[in-house]
Amino acid sequence: MTTSSESASLDPSHRGQFIGAFPSTYGSGEDAQPILGLAYRGRILGGEIEISDESQEGDWFSLGEFPEPAFADERRVLTMLRAGD
């Protein structure tokens, strides 16, 4: 399992508020694999963005400017955050 803090090489002070668990799939068709996204609301107090081998770039975005996520679970979380849930 990869967490956002692992993907971004950041060190959050704590995990923050648990938002929810969101089932989704990785891939499509017969090759689709079930995944479970766990979402937390937290605050980064230190660290730098370092790009892993799995990523090409990284940046900070406000909720309103956040690019369209690739996975359905990520889109659901972003929609909830933008709605203030």
HELIX and SHEET records of a PDB file:
HELIX    1   1 SER A    4  ALA A    8  1                                   5    
HELIX    2   2 GLY A   29  ASP A   31  5                                   3    
HELIX    3   3 LEU A   63  GLU A   65  5                                   3    
HELIX    4   4 ALA A   72  ALA A   83  1                                  12    
SHEET    1   A 2 GLN A  17  TYR A  26  0                                        
SHEET    2   A 2 GLN A  33  ARG A  41 -1                                        
END                                                                             
